Amino acid sequence: MAENTFDRFSVFFTGDTVFLDGAAFPLGQLTTDVLNLNGGLLTEIDQRVDDFISVVWTLLQEKTDSAARSAQERLNAVWDLVFDLPVYRGLRLDTETARSLFPDLLSDRTKWSEALDVDSEGHRMFEEFLSGLEYFAESLRNFRGQLDGMLELFFEPLSRRSAEAYAEAYAAYFTDMAAAGELFFPEQEFNQSFPAQLCFVPTVDPAETGKVLLAEKVEFRYLSHFLYTDFYRGLMAGNAPRRCHNCGRYFLLTAAYNTCYCNNVAPGETERTCRKVGAHRKANHPTGLSPAGVEYRRVYNRLKARKQRGKISRDEWNATMSQVQEVLDLAEQGKLSDEEMRKRFTAF
């Protein structure tokens, strides 16, 4: 049986690589994939989780097989989206248990009684599971929002792309965030620490038959905690996501390679990549950014100033930046005219 679940999974780190059940990814690639998710997908996950939570309380009151099946159907609708996300789709997950959780729980009277006993360990685990689902999409929004701002304001201006340059940029970011926290949130110290279980194990290199590697096996309870770890380990290795100046999607820069265009087929093209056509577009704009990128930076700075002055809360900031990101994505994909793009950005 697969040992990985939604809220408890293990990965292996070695050198500049992370392994998911034998599949190798450069550090930072999975972070990049999550940054490129459509914001509407997270909204849909929220809606499905809300639908699921609403019937869970019916199950707890009625305690019937039909209520258990109804709860499981709603939960499976959540799994349909979650298990197809980056990271999860690369792991061997115990999907059989996940997709029969409530009927199995109801049929085991001992476990069911424990889940209902508010003083039991089973009830605590049940509540943690529900809480993790309710906060899941929001945790990814917070992660994406934090990295969007960090990469745009502190990493994009870099003239060098190396582990040393990334460390300097992160130091500036950390100093600013710590200072802002002392001023506006004195009760909360800014840090980037994430609980995980770590052990050192030998593992087989899937790329070379017979080669054994010493790896760190790390167990995470939350997807966002893995993503932060993947991102920061990537920076230490000289890898960092960067937003393509042509299509607006993130791509991973590795090994100190410095380019502002990705190698995907450019919007409106059939063969030419952003790297081939983007230089011309950038050269014709005085700031070196796309028009949408310029407007995005203005909105980001405006909202950041409001948050620092206490005009909007952290939750309002995260929710609004998620909407701003969606406008940028649409504009960079060519789905908005420049006039409509500026109109939408101005609304923020």
N, C-alpha and C positions, 0 to 999 in steps of 0.2 A: 504493500500500500504506500502511496506517495506520502511523504512526511510534511509537505508544504501545504499550508492553508492560507486563507485570506488574511488572517491576523497573526500568523506565525510562519515565517519562511526563512530559508538560509541561502546565502550566496557565498562564493569563494572569491577572494581578492588575492591577486599575485602580480607583482610588478605594475604594469600600466593596463592591466586587464581585469575584468570581472567575469566570472563564469556563472551561468545559470544552468544548472543541470548539464554541464558539459559544453554548452554553447558559449563561445567567447565574444565579448564585446569590449571595445576600447573604453576606458574610463571616460564618462561624460556622454557617451552615445545614448544611453537610456534616458538620461536627463534631457537631452536634446529632443528625443522622441516625445517625451511628455510635454515639453514646452510647445511642441507643434500640434498638440491635440486641439481640436475645435472646442471652444468654450461651451458650445451648445450641448456637447456630449456630457459635460459635468452637470449641466442643468437637468438633462434627462435622467442622469443617475440620481440626483436629488429628488426628482419627482417620483421615481420608482421606489426609492427608499421610503419616502413619505407614504406611498401607497401600502408598502409592506408594514411599516410601523402601525398604521391605522388598523390593520387586521390582526396584528399580534395581540393587541389588548382585547380584541374579541375572543381570540383563542384562550387567553388567560382566564377569561370569565366563563366561557362556555365549556372548554376542555373537551371538545368533541373531535372526532375524526375529520368531519367535514371542515371544521374551522382550521385544523392542522393542515389539511390539503390546500385550503385557500391561502393560508400564510405562506406555505411552501411555494405555491405558484407565483405569488408576488415576489418572494425572495429569489426565485429562479430567474425572474425578469431582471432583477438587479445583477445577478451573476452573469447573465448573458452579455452585459456591457462591461462589468468589472473584469471578468476573466479574460477578456480580449484586449485589455490595456497592455501597454509596454510593461515589461517585467513579468506580470502574471502570465502572459501568453508564452513566455520563455521558460516557465517552471512546470514541473510535473506536480500538479495540484491534486489534492484529494477531493475531486469534484463529485465523486459518488456520494460521499458523506454530506458534502455541502448541499447537494440537491435533494436530499431526503432527510434533512436535519429534523424538522418538526414532526413528521410522522414517526420517525424513529424515536424521538424524545418522548412523544406521547405514549408510545407502546411500551416504554421502559418505565414502570411506575416508580421505581426507586429514584431514577434520575429526574423524572418529572416532579416528584415531590420535593426533591432538593432544589430544583429550579424555582419552585414557588416559595421556598423557605427563605425569607429575607435575611436570616442570620447565617445562611450556609455559604460555603465556598462556591457551590454550583450556581447559586443565585448571583453572586458577585461576578462570576465569569459570564453569565447570561447578560447581565447589565453592561458589562464591558464590551461584549460583542455588539449589542444594540447601539451603544454609544459610538463605537468605532465606525459602524455603518452610517450613522447620522452625520458624523463629522467628516466622512471620507472625502467627498467631493470638495468640501470647503478647505480641507487640508491641502489638496492639490491646487486649489485657487490661490491660497496663501503662498504656497511654494512658487508657483508660476509668477505671481505678482512681485514677490521679493526678488526673484532672479531677473525678471524683466527690467526692474528699476536698477538693480546693481549692474547688470551687463550694459544697459544703455548709458548710464551716467558715469560709471567708473571704469568700465572696460573698453567701451567703444572708442574713447579718445586715445587709447594707447597707441604709441608708435612702434612698440615692440610686442611680440607675441611669444612669451616664454614663461616658464614657471616663476622666474624672478620678477618679471613685470606683473604677472597676475598677483603675486604676493604683495607687491607694493600697492596695487589697485585695491586689493581686499583690505589691506591695512587702512587705507583712506576711508573705505566704506565702513569698516568696523568702528573707526574713530568717530565718524559722523553719526552712526546709529547709536553708539554708546552715549555721545553727548546729547543727542535728541532724547534718548531715554531718560537721562538724568533730569532733563528740563521738563519733559511732559509726562513721563511715566516713572517718577522716582521710586515707586514701589516695585518696579520690574527691571532687573538688571539684564541688559542685552547680552545674549550669548548664543552660540551655535553648537549646542551639545545635544546628543541624541542617544538615549539608552539602547544598548544592544548587548548580546552575549557573544563573546569572542573566544575562539580556540584555534590553535595552530595544528594543521593536519597535512599529511601527504596526500597529493591528488595526482591523477594521471593527466598529462597534457594532451587534450584532444587533437591538437595540431600535429603532434609528433608521436608516433607509436612507440611505446615503451619508455618514454621520458616521464620522470616523476618530478613534480613540483612541490615546494613547500608553500602552503597557502594559508591565509586567514579565513576560517569559516565563521561567518558572522550571521547571527540570527536576529531578524527584525520583527517587530510587532506591527509596524505601520509602514505603508508604502512610502509616505513622505519622508520618513527617517532614512530609508535606503536612498532615496533620491538626493537628499542633502549630502549624504556620505559619498555617493557616486560623484556628485558635482565637485565637492571640495577635494576629494582624492584626485579627480581629474585635473584640477588646477595645479595640484602639487606635481603632477606628471607632465604639465605643460599642455594639457588639453582644455579647451573651453568652448562652449557654444557661442556662436555669433549669428546675428540676424543678417541674412542676405540683403544687400542693398538694392537688389532688383526685385525679387519675388516676395521678400518680407518674412520668409520662413527661416527658422534656425537651422544651422548646420554645424558640425563639430570641426573645429580647428585642432589639428594635432601636430606634435613635434615642431612647435614654433613656426609652423607654416602660416604666412600672413597674407590672406586675401579677404576681400569683403563680398565675394560672390560664391554661391554654392554651385555644385556641378549637376543640378537637376535641370530638366528641360524647362526653359523659361516660359512664363505665361504668354499665350498667344503664338508660341512657336511649336513646331513639330519635331525638330531635331536640335536646334541650337540651345545650348545651356545658358544659364544666367551668367556664368563666367565669361562666355563669349559675347553676349549682347549687353551685359550690365555696364561695362566700362563706358560705353558711349552715353548711356542715360545719365550716369553719375557725372561725367565730364561736362554735361550741359546744365547741371544744377550747381549754383554757387556754394552751397553748404556741403556738398558731397553726399547728401542724403536724398532719398526719394521725397517727393512732396508730402506723402502720407507720413513718412518718418519725421519730417520737420514738424508737422502738426501734432503728432504723437508726443514728441519731446516737449512741446509747449504745454500740452494738457497735463502731462506727467508732472512737470515742474510746478504748474499752477495748483494741482491737487496736493502735491507734496507740501507746498507752502501752507495750504489750508489745514492739513493734518498736523503739521508742526505747531501751528497757532491754536490748535484745539478746536477748530471750526467744524471738523468732521471726525468721527471716531475711527478707530482702526478697522472695525467691521465695515463701516461705510466706505472707507478707502479701498478695502479689498474688493467689495462688490462693484464699486464704480470702475476700478482699474480693470476688472474682468470685462466690463462692457466696453471700455476704451480699447482693450486688446482685440475684441471682436471686430470693432470698426476698422482697426489697423489691418487685421487679417483680410477683411473683405476688400479694402482698398488696394492692398498689395496684390491680391489675386485678380484685380481688374474688374471686380463686381460692383464698384461704386465709381461714379464720375468724380472728378476733382471737386466740383461744386457740391455734390452730395456728401463727399467725404468731409469737406471743411464745415458744412452745415452740421453734421453729426458731431464732429469734434467740438464745435462751438457750444453745443448743448451741454457739455460737461463743465 
